[in-house]
């Protein structure tokens, strides 16, 4: 493997680990707040949800959506790598710098 390929795979793994850390935090919070919770029944009713279960499902998914989007971004980067390694490496670098700014 060339140095640039090794660096790309290392950076991709680093992004995966950063996203995993964010996912664990989000997933833990989503489970605690929305998995089977009855506490939001009045709020769900006020907001027009059919049930507190529907509200909890939507809020759970909302909490972990960042991870779904990040995984899609990583998939796009890997697909782009075969066509344009430099563009893929630049996009990966941008995502890593965005994540390090938000952490």
C-alpha positions as CSV (number, residue, x, y, z in Angstrom):
1,X,0.0,0.0,0.0
2,X,1.3,3.5,-0.8
3,X,1.7,6.1,1.9
4,X,-1.3,8.1,0.6
5,X,-3.5,5.0,0.7
6,X,-2.3,4.1,4.2
7,X,-3.0,7.7,5.4
8,X,-6.4,7.7,3.8
9,X,-7.4,4.4,5.5
10,X,-6.0,5.7,8.9
11,X,-7.9,8.9,8.6
12,X,-11.1,7.0,7.7
13,X,-10.7,4.8,10.7
14,X,-10.1,7.8,12.9
15,X,-13.4,9.4,11.6
16,X,-15.2,6.1,12.3
17,X,-13.9,6.1,15.8
18,X,-14.9,9.7,16.4
19,X,-18.4,9.0,15.0
20,X,-18.6,5.9,17.1
21,X,-18.0,7.9,20.3
22,X,-20.7,10.4,19.3
23,X,-23.0,7.6,18.4
24,X,-22.6,5.9,21.8
25,X,-23.4,9.2,23.6
26,X,-26.5,9.8,21.4
27,X,-27.7,6.2,21.6
28,X,-27.4,6.2,25.4
29,X,-29.3,9.5,25.6
30,X,-32.0,8.3,23.2
31,X,-32.5,5.0,25.1
32,X,-32.7,6.8,28.4
33,X,-35.1,9.5,27.2
34,X,-37.3,7.8,24.6
35,X,-37.2,4.0,24.7
36,X,-40.5,3.0,26.2
37,X,-40.9,6.3,28.1
38,X,-44.3,7.5,29.2
39,X,-43.0,10.8,30.5
40,X,-43.7,12.7,27.2
41,X,-47.3,11.6,26.7
42,X,-48.8,15.0,27.3
43,X,-46.1,16.7,25.1
44,X,-46.8,14.2,22.4
45,X,-50.5,14.9,22.6
46,X,-50.0,18.6,22.5
47,X,-47.7,18.4,19.5
48,X,-50.3,16.3,17.6
49,X,-48.7,12.9,17.6
50,X,-51.0,9.9,17.5
51,X,-49.4,8.4,20.6
52,X,-46.5,8.8,23.0
53,X,-45.0,5.8,21.3
54,X,-44.9,7.6,17.9
55,X,-43.3,10.6,19.6
56,X,-40.7,8.4,21.3
57,X,-39.8,6.7,18.0
58,X,-39.4,9.9,16.1
59,X,-37.4,11.5,18.9
60,X,-35.2,8.4,19.2
61,X,-34.4,8.5,15.5
62,X,-33.8,12.3,15.6
63,X,-31.2,11.8,18.3
64,X,-29.2,9.3,16.3
65,X,-29.7,10.9,12.9
66,X,-26.2,12.4,13.0
67,X,-24.7,9.0,13.0
68,X,-26.8,7.9,10.0
69,X,-25.7,11.0,8.1
70,X,-22.0,10.5,9.0
71,X,-22.1,6.8,7.9
72,X,-23.6,8.0,4.5
73,X,-20.9,10.6,4.2
74,X,-18.2,7.9,4.9
75,X,-19.8,5.6,2.3
76,X,-19.7,8.5,-0.3
77,X,-16.1,9.1,0.5
78,X,-15.1,5.5,-0.1
79,X,-17.0,5.4,-3.4
80,X,-15.4,8.6,-4.4
81,X,-11.9,7.3,-3.6
82,X,-11.9,4.9,-6.5
83,X,-12.7,7.7,-9.0
84,X,-10.8,10.6,-7.4
85,X,-8.5,9.8,-4.5
86,X,-7.5,13.4,-4.0
87,X,-11.0,14.7,-3.7
88,X,-12.0,11.8,-1.4
89,X,-9.0,12.6,0.9
90,X,-9.8,16.3,0.9
91,X,-13.5,15.6,1.8
92,X,-12.3,13.2,4.6
93,X,-9.9,15.8,5.9
94,X,-12.7,18.3,6.0
95,X,-15.0,16.0,7.9
96,X,-12.2,15.2,10.4
97,X,-11.5,18.9,11.0
98,X,-15.3,19.6,11.4
99,X,-15.5,16.8,14.0
100,X,-12.4,18.0,15.9
101,X,-13.9,21.5,16.0
102,X,-17.2,20.2,17.5
103,X,-15.6,17.9,20.1
